[in-house]
Amino acid sequence: MREQEPEILAAFAGLRPSREGGARVDREEIVVDGRRRPLVHNYGAGGTGFQAGFGMALDSVALVDDVLWELGCGTLQARL
């Protein structure tokens, strides 16, 4: 069986947009079908996104900790 060179279908580069005033990690309450729902914003880290991403994710989860408790999930912990 003869091996062939892989065919490159496309190449992409991701943009890491930053935002004036720094990254946004924030909770907003919105109304969907007459019920209040939490919406978590987590964006705008720019070039520091790789380094800041884990901490921003932890902050985002902390913003909805009350919702997780209501769902019976409690505080999420890593299972390593």
TIRO-2110 file (N, C-alpha, C; in Angstrom, 1 decimal):
// TIRO-2110
0.9, -1.2, 0.0, N, 1, A
0.0, 0.0, 0.0, CA, 1, A
0.9, 1.2, 0.0, C, 1, A
0.6, 2.1, -0.9, N, 2, A
1.4, 3.4, -1.0, CA, 2, A
0.8, 4.5, -0.2, C, 2, A
1.7, 5.2, 0.6, N, 3, A
1.2, 6.3, 1.4, CA, 3, A
1.3, 7.6, 0.6, C, 3, A
0.2, 8.4, 0.8, N, 4, A
0.2, 9.6, 0.0, CA, 4, A
0.4, 10.8, 1.0, C, 4, A
0.8, 11.9, 0.4, N, 5, A
1.0, 13.1, 1.2, CA, 5, A
-0.4, 13.6, 1.6, C, 5, A
-0.6, 14.1, 2.8, N, 6, A
-1.9, 14.6, 3.2, CA, 6, A
-2.3, 15.8, 2.4, C, 6, A
-3.6, 16.0, 2.1, N, 7, A
-4.1, 17.1, 1.4, CA, 7, A
-4.5, 18.2, 2.4, C, 7, A
-4.0, 19.4, 2.2, N, 8, A
-4.4, 20.5, 3.1, CA, 8, A
-5.6, 21.1, 2.5, C, 8, A
-6.7, 21.1, 3.3, N, 9, A
-8.0, 21.6, 2.8, CA, 9, A
-8.1, 23.1, 3.1, C, 9, A
-7.6, 23.5, 4.3, N, 10, A
-7.7, 24.9, 4.6, CA, 10, A
-6.7, 25.2, 5.8, C, 10, A
-6.4, 26.5, 5.9, N, 11, A
-5.6, 26.9, 7.1, CA, 11, A
-6.3, 28.1, 7.7, C, 11, A
-6.3, 28.1, 9.0, N, 12, A
-7.0, 29.2, 9.7, CA, 12, A
-6.1, 29.7, 10.8, C, 12, A
-6.3, 31.0, 11.2, N, 13, A
-5.6, 31.6, 12.3, CA, 13, A
-6.7, 32.2, 13.2, C, 13, A
-6.7, 32.0, 14.5, N, 14, A
-7.7, 32.6, 15.3, CA, 14, A
-7.3, 34.0, 15.8, C, 14, A
-8.3, 34.8, 15.8, N, 15, A
-8.1, 36.2, 16.3, CA, 15, A
-8.4, 36.2, 17.8, C, 15, A
-7.6, 37.0, 18.6, N, 16, A
-7.9, 37.1, 20.0, CA, 16, A
-8.2, 38.6, 20.2, C, 16, A
-9.4, 39.0, 20.0, N, 17, A
-9.8, 40.4, 20.2, CA, 17, A
-9.7, 40.8, 21.6, C, 17, A
-9.2, 42.0, 21.8, N, 18, A
-9.1, 42.6, 23.1, CA, 18, A
-10.2, 43.7, 23.2, C, 18, A
-10.5, 44.2, 24.3, N, 19, A
-11.5, 45.2, 24.4, CA, 19, A
-11.0, 46.3, 25.3, C, 19, A
-11.4, 47.5, 24.9, N, 20, A
-11.0, 48.7, 25.7, CA, 20, A
-11.5, 48.6, 27.1, C, 20, A
-10.6, 48.7, 28.1, N, 21, A
-11.0, 48.6, 29.5, CA, 21, A
-10.6, 47.2, 30.0, C, 21, A
-10.1, 46.3, 29.2, N, 22, A
-9.7, 45.0, 29.6, CA, 22, A
-10.8, 43.9, 29.4, C, 22, A
-10.5, 42.8, 29.8, N, 23, A
-11.4, 41.6, 29.6, CA, 23, A
-12.7, 41.8, 30.4, C, 23, A
-13.7, 41.2, 29.9, N, 24, A
-15.0, 41.3, 30.6, CA, 24, A
-15.4, 39.9, 31.1, C, 24, A
-15.5, 39.8, 32.4, N, 25, A
-16.1, 38.6, 33.0, CA, 25, A
-17.2, 39.1, 33.9, C, 25, A
-18.4, 38.9, 33.5, N, 26, A
-19.5, 39.6, 34.1, CA, 26, A
-20.8, 38.8, 34.0, C, 26, A
-21.7, 38.9, 34.9, N, 27, A
-23.0, 38.2, 34.9, CA, 27, A
-24.1, 39.2, 34.6, C, 27, A
-25.0, 38.9, 33.8, N, 28, A
-26.1, 39.7, 33.4, CA, 28, A
-27.4, 38.8, 33.5, C, 28, A
-28.4, 39.4, 34.0, N, 29, A
-29.7, 38.7, 34.1, CA, 29, A
-30.5, 39.1, 32.9, C, 29, A
-31.0, 38.1, 32.1, N, 30, A
-31.9, 38.4, 31.0, CA, 30, A
-33.2, 37.6, 31.2, C, 30, A
-34.2, 38.0, 30.4, N, 31, A
-35.5, 37.3, 30.5, CA, 31, A
-35.7, 36.5, 29.2, C, 31, A
-35.9, 35.2, 29.4, N, 32, A
-36.2, 34.3, 28.3, CA, 32, A
-37.5, 33.6, 28.6, C, 32, A
-38.4, 33.7, 27.7, N, 33, A
-39.7, 33.1, 27.9, CA, 33, A
-40.4, 33.4, 29.2, C, 33, A
-40.2, 34.6, 29.6, N, 34, A
-40.8, 35.1, 30.9, CA, 34, A
-40.0, 34.7, 32.1, C, 34, A
-38.9, 34.0, 32.0, N, 35, A
-38.1, 33.6, 33.2, CA, 35, A
-36.7, 34.3, 33.1, C, 35, A
-36.3, 34.7, 34.3, N, 36, A
-34.9, 35.3, 34.4, CA, 36, A
-33.9, 34.2, 34.3, C, 36, A
-32.9, 34.5, 33.5, N, 37, A
-31.8, 33.6, 33.2, CA, 37, A
-30.5, 34.3, 33.3, C, 37, A
-29.5, 33.6, 33.9, N, 38, A
-28.1, 34.3, 33.9, CA, 38, A
-27.4, 34.1, 32.6, C, 38, A
-26.7, 35.2, 32.2, N, 39, A
-25.9, 35.2, 31.0, CA, 39, A
-24.5, 35.7, 31.5, C, 39, A
-23.5, 34.8, 31.3, N, 40, A
-22.1, 35.2, 31.7, CA, 40, A
-21.3, 35.6, 30.5, C, 40, A
-20.8, 36.8, 30.6, N, 41, A
-19.9, 37.3, 29.5, CA, 41, A
-18.4, 37.0, 29.9, C, 41, A
-17.7, 36.4, 29.0, N, 42, A
-16.3, 36.1, 29.2, CA, 42, A
-15.5, 36.3, 27.9, C, 42, A
-15.0, 37.5, 27.7, N, 43, A
-14.3, 37.7, 26.5, CA, 43, A
-13.4, 39.0, 26.6, C, 43, A
-12.6, 39.2, 25.6, N, 44, A
-11.8, 40.4, 25.5, CA, 44, A
-10.5, 40.3, 26.1, C, 44, A
-9.9, 39.2, 26.3, N, 45, A
-8.6, 39.0, 27.0, CA, 45, A
-7.5, 39.4, 26.0, C, 45, A
-7.8, 39.4, 24.7, N, 46, A
-6.7, 39.7, 23.7, CA, 46, A
-5.6, 38.7, 23.7, C, 46, A
-4.4, 39.2, 23.6, N, 47, A
-3.2, 38.3, 23.5, CA, 47, A
-2.9, 37.6, 24.7, C, 47, A
-3.5, 38.0, 25.9, N, 48, A
-3.3, 37.3, 27.1, CA, 48, A
-4.3, 36.1, 27.3, C, 48, A
-5.1, 35.9, 26.3, N, 49, A
-6.2, 34.9, 26.5, CA, 49, A
-5.7, 33.5, 26.9, C, 49, A
-4.6, 33.1, 26.4, N, 50, A
-4.0, 31.7, 26.7, CA, 50, A
-3.7, 31.7, 28.2, C, 50, A
-3.0, 32.7, 28.7, N, 51, A
-2.5, 32.8, 30.1, CA, 51, A
-3.7, 33.0, 31.0, C, 51, A
-4.6, 33.9, 30.6, N, 52, A
-5.7, 34.3, 31.5, CA, 52, A
-6.9, 33.4, 31.5, C, 52, A
-7.0, 32.6, 30.4, N, 53, A
-8.2, 31.8, 30.2, CA, 53, A
-8.7, 30.9, 31.3, C, 53, A
-7.7, 30.2, 32.0, N, 54, A
-8.1, 29.3, 33.1, CA, 54, A
-8.7, 30.1, 34.2, C, 54, A
-8.1, 31.2, 34.6, N, 55, A
-8.6, 32.1, 35.7, CA, 55, A
-9.9, 32.7, 35.3, C, 55, A
-10.1, 33.1, 34.1, N, 56, A
-11.3, 33.7, 33.7, CA, 56, A
-12.4, 32.7, 33.7, C, 56, A
-12.1, 31.4, 33.3, N, 57, A
-13.1, 30.4, 33.4, CA, 57, A
-13.6, 30.1, 34.8, C, 57, A
-12.6, 30.1, 35.8, N, 58, A
-13.0, 29.9, 37.2, CA, 58, A
-13.9, 31.0, 37.7, C, 58, A
-13.5, 32.3, 37.3, N, 59, A
-14.3, 33.4, 37.7, CA, 59, A
-15.8, 33.3, 37.1, C, 59, A
-15.8, 32.8, 35.8, N, 60, A
-17.2, 32.7, 35.2, CA, 60, A
-18.0, 31.7, 35.9, C, 60, A
-17.4, 30.5, 36.3, N, 61, A
-18.2, 29.5, 37.0, CA, 61, A
-18.6, 30.0, 38.4, C, 61, A
-17.8, 30.8, 39.0, N, 62, A
-18.1, 31.3, 40.3, CA, 62, A
-19.3, 32.3, 40.2, C, 62, A
-19.5, 32.9, 39.1, N, 63, A
-20.6, 33.9, 38.9, CA, 63, A
-21.9, 33.1, 38.8, C, 63, A
-21.9, 31.9, 38.5, N, 64, A
-23.2, 31.1, 38.4, CA, 64, A
-23.2, 30.0, 39.4, C, 64, A
-22.4, 30.1, 40.5, N, 65, A
-22.4, 29.1, 41.5, CA, 65, A
-23.8, 28.9, 42.1, C, 65, A
-24.5, 30.0, 42.3, N, 66, A
-25.9, 29.9, 42.9, CA, 66, A
-26.8, 29.0, 42.0, C, 66, A
-26.6, 29.2, 40.7, N, 67, A
-27.5, 28.4, 39.7, CA, 67, A
-27.0, 26.9, 39.8, C, 67, A
-25.8, 26.6, 39.9, N, 68, A
-25.3, 25.3, 40.0, CA, 68, A
-25.8, 24.6, 41.3, C, 68, A
-25.9, 25.3, 42.4, N, 69, A
-26.4, 24.8, 43.6, CA, 69, A
-27.9, 24.5, 43.5, C, 69, A
-28.7, 25.3, 42.8, N, 70, A
-30.1, 25.1, 42.6, CA, 70, A
-30.3, 23.8, 41.7, C, 70, A
-29.4, 23.6, 40.8, N, 71, A
-29.5, 22.4, 39.9, CA, 71, A
-29.0, 21.1, 40.6, C, 71, A
-28.5, 21.3, 41.8, N, 72, A
-28.0, 20.1, 42.5, CA, 72, A
-26.6, 19.7, 42.2, C, 72, A
-25.9, 20.6, 41.5, N, 73, A
-24.5, 20.3, 41.0, CA, 73, A
-23.5, 20.6, 42.1, C, 73, A
-23.8, 21.5, 43.0, N, 74, A
-22.8, 22.0, 44.0, CA, 74, A
-21.7, 22.6, 43.3, C, 74, A
-20.6, 22.8, 44.0, N, 75, A
-19.4, 23.4, 43.5, CA, 75, A
-18.7, 22.3, 42.6, C, 75, A
-18.3, 22.7, 41.4, N, 76, A
-17.7, 21.7, 40.5, CA, 76, A
-16.2, 21.6, 40.9, C, 76, A
-15.7, 20.3, 41.0, N, 77, A
-14.3, 20.1, 41.3, CA, 77, A
-13.7, 19.2, 40.3, C, 77, A
-12.4, 19.4, 40.0, N, 78, A
-11.7, 18.5, 39.0, CA, 78, A
-11.6, 17.1, 39.6, C, 78, A
-11.7, 16.2, 38.6, N, 79, A
-11.6, 14.8, 39.0, CA, 79, A
-10.3, 14.2, 38.4, C, 79, A
-9.2, 14.6, 38.9, N, 80, A
-7.9, 14.2, 38.4, CA, 80, A
-7.4, 12.9, 39.1, C, 80, A
END
